[in-house]
Amino acid sequence: MKPPLQVITTHGRFFLGLGAHDWGRPVENLANDRFLGAPETAALFYGGMTADARGTISLESIRAIVGPTQSSFTADTIGDVVSVVRGWLVGEHAW
């Protein structure tokens, strides 16, 4: 079987896509308390950027729209959610 996409970050090695469960430990619960800022969320983002960038766009400057799940924030916490997302998304990334 062909290995799935592999993303390596400072938090470890992550396998993404079809057959990923056969190559690594499954992560099946990114509940709201783990969704924002979790290493697995970053790996999913990097995997998406990698898959999209293969021969189609430059990785020098990317603009992304991030849409957290509605249940991850309330009217009282929307500013906190935006701050958390900007905190890990904006800036230089290496993977």
CORHU-V960483 format. One record per backbone hydrogen bond with DSSP energy under -1.0 kcal/mol. NH is the residue of the N-H (numbers start at 1). CO is the residue of the C=O. Records with the same first field share a line. If there is no record, write none. Layout:
BEGIN
NH = CO / CO
END
This chain:
BEGIN
5 = 16
7 = 14
9 = 12
12 = 9
14 = 7
16 = 5
20 = 17
22 = 19
23 = 20
24 = 20
34 = 31
35 = 31
42 = 38
43 = 39
44 = 40
45 = 41
46 = 42
47 = 43
48 = 44
49 = 45
50 = 46
51 = 47
52 = 48
53 = 49
54 = 50
55 = 53
72 = 69
73 = 70
78 = 74
81 = 77
82 = 78
83 = 79
84 = 80
85 = 81
86 = 82
87 = 83
88 = 84
89 = 85
90 = 86
END
